[in-house]
Amino acid sequence: METKKVNITVAGKTIQAREGETIIHALWQSGLGHEIQTGCVGGVCGACTVTLRFADGRQGSTDLACLRPVEEGMEVFPFPVDALASPPPVSDPNEDQLRATFPTVDRCTKCDNCTIACPMGIPVMDSVLRMQKGQLEAVAEDFTTCIHCGLCRAVCEDKVLPHTMGIWVRRSLGMSVDHPVLDQASKAEMSDREELEWEHLLNCDDEERLKRAKNFRKEGTIVL
């Protein structure tokens, strides 16, 4: 069955795309991959942030081009946000340290543009208000899915830097947890059987190694 085609406009250029594919894949198929920068292409890095306008009159929105399916008449505007260095995290952070590091935290005027812009659905404005109250554990939870795309910063007229503060809180709380040093953890020595299995898998030419690895994946065990 032939796939239905839709027309979209990206950075002023109209292209045909297959219904259901993402904006990024549509650009790649059209030879216009350079129009929007990409990183992970999995909704993690935030490199492909875009703003969208819809043909049916719905309110425009921000999104990630690697995740957003195309729609007929969709207009796509690349919206990369310049990277901003984050201050180093601190151990056992508190409200006073947050304010000393980010004096911008009290600038918030509660317009909620940051929440609207967030492609990950984070309650950004509410989290900034929690920062002001020193509720840092809740802030860290809010920013669990933050991809550091910077859209909340880009739309904030008060220069609050919400995503930078949220990631700083997460990193600071993370470094405050006492983790055992992995290279000092006791290591169970391999059994003779395990050593023979590794020997069987690795010590042979490339063609035989691939054959043995495929067999192991298929059988779930190694026959020596």
N, C-alpha and C positions, 0 to 999 in steps of 0.2 A: 504494500500500500504506500502510495506517495505521501511524504510528510507535508503537511500544510505549511505554507510560507507566510510570514508576516513582515511588514515593513517597519523598521525602526530608524531613528536618527541619532547618531552618535557624534558629538562635537561638530554638528552642522552637516555631517555626511549621512545620506540616506542609504541604507543597505537592506538586503533581504536576509531574513534569518529563518531557521526552522523552528516552528512552534514548539515550545517546551525547553529549548536549549538556553543556556545562560548567555548573558550579554558578552562575557569574555569569549566563550566558544563561538558566538556569532561573529565577533571581530576577527578571531583567528581564521575562521573559514573564509572571511572576506578579504584577508590580507591586510587588515588594519589593526593588528595586535598592538602596534606602537601607540595607538590613541589613548590607551589606559594602561598604566603601569601595573604589574602583577608581582606577587611574591609566592605565597604558598599555594594559591588557587584552591584553598580549602576553607576559607572563612576564618582564618586564624590571624594573619599578619596585618590586615587592614590596609594593604597597599592600594587596592582597587576601589577605593571609596568613590561613589558617584552620587549625584543628585538626579532625581527623576521627575518627569512631567508626563501626565497620562492623557490620552486622547479623549477619554470619557468625562473629563472634568474633575476627577478625583483630586484631592489635595496632593501636591507633590511631596516627595519624601527623599530620604537619603538611604543608601543601601550599599551592598558589596556586589560589584559586577560579576564576581566569580560564583555568586550564589543566586542572583536574581534572574528568574526566567524572563525571556523577552515577551512583549505583548504588542499587538497591533497598534501602531501610532505612537509608541513610547518614544519619548525624547530623553536622551542620556547625556549628562554633562559631567565630564571628569572633574573630580574635586580633590586632588591630592593636597594633603596638609603637610607643611614642612615639619620635619622632625624637631623635637625639643628635648634637650638633654634633661634628665631627671636628677635631682640632688641625690647623693648617696643615702641609703637607708640608715637608720639608727636602731640600736637595741632598746627594747622596752619603750616604744614610742608612747607619748601622751599628748593631750590636747595642747599644752604649752609648746612642745617641740614641733607639733604640726603648724601652729601659728607662726613660730619663729622661722620655720623653713618656707612656709607659704603664707605670707601676709595677705595674699589675695583671697583667702578662704572666706573672709567676712564681706567681700564685695557683692556677693550674690544678691540679686534683686528679685529672685523667684519668678523669672519669666518662663522658665521650663523649656526654653529652646534646646537646651543640652539634652534633655530626655527625649524630646521629639526627634532630634538628629541622630541619636544613638542607634546604629544598625543592629545592636545586640539586645535591645530592649532593657537596658539597665536603667533603673530609676535614678538618673544622675543628680537631678536637683535635690531630691529627697536625701540622697547620700551626702551631698554637700552640707545640707542642714544637720545631718548626723555628725559630720566632721566638726561643725561648729560646737556641737554639744560634747565632743570627745568620745563618741560611740564608735571607736575604731574597729572593734571586732565586727560590728554590723557593716561598716564601710568595706572592710576586706571581703565580706561575703557578697556585698553588692557588686564589687568589681571582679568577681571570679571569672566572668566571661569577657572582660574587657580585652579588646584586641589592639588597643593603643592607636587607633586610627586617627585620633585627634579631631574628629568632627565636632565633639562637644566643645572643644576649645575654639574651633574655628567660628562657631556661631555665637559664642559668648561675647557680648559687647562689653562686659565688665571685666574681661581678662582673668577669669577665676582659675583657669587651668584645672578643671575637675579631674580629667583622666590622669594627669600627672600626679595629682595628690592621691588619687585612689590607688594607683600602682605603688606609690611610695609607701602608703599605709600597708599594703599587702607585703611588700618586700621587707619592711621594718618588722612587722609581726613575724614574718617567716624566719628572719635571722635571729629572732629572740627565742626561738624554740631550740632546746638543747638536743641536737641529733647526734647519735654515735658516729664516730669517724669510721667510714666504711672500710678504709684500708687497714683499720685496726681490729675489725670484727674477726672473730674466729672463722677460719675457713676449713670446711670439711674436705679432707683429701679425697681425691678421686680413687675409686676402687680400681683394682686390676682390670675388671671387665670394662669400665668406662675408658680407661687408657687404651685398651685394645680397640674399642669402637672408634675413638678419635683417630687412632692410627689407621684403621680400615678406611675411614672417610677421607682423610687428608693426604696420606702418603701414597699418591698414585698420580698418573698424568691427568690433564684437564678433562679429557673425554671420559675416562674411567671414573673420575671424581664426580662428574655430573651424573653419570649413570647410577652410581651408588647412592648419591643424594636423592635422586628421583625415586629409587627403590625404597629408601628409608621413609620418604614422605608417603609413599603408597602403602607400605606394609606396617609402618609405625614401629619397626624394630630392625635391628641389624643382625643378619645371619653371618657369623664369622666362619 
